[in-house]
Amino acid sequence: MKGKRITHFLLLFVLLLPAGLALVWSLNGISAGGVSVGVFAIMVWAVLTASHVRIQLPLTNLFLSISDVFIIYTLLSFGAELAVLLTVIAEVYAAVRRWVEEGNANLL
């Protein structure tokens, strides 16, 4: 059991390190860029509300959320830094929402 927990922490560290570096890169690019607070707030609101709307892909167990469309639009219109930040926000929100809906008591 102890080896399994160490493996989970190692996997979590390996996955969170690149995500953290991408988030730092994104925040550095946004602070240097010309994205206003209003645009950022509207995009975060759109991504969070659109993550509740999902389209089931036929004959699969996969779905596409409408927030993915907003993230692609952000990538094309405002650049990669804002798109990366919105992706992190949307995925963390979706993971927490899924975790709460399933009623899990612990993370690992």
Secondary structure, DSSP 8 states (H G I E B T S, - for coil): -HHHHHHHHHHHHHHHHHHHHHHHHHHHHHHHTT--HHHHHHHHHHHHHHTT-EEE-TTSS-EEEHHHHHHHHHHHHH-HHHHHHHHHHHHHHHHHHHHHHHT-SS--
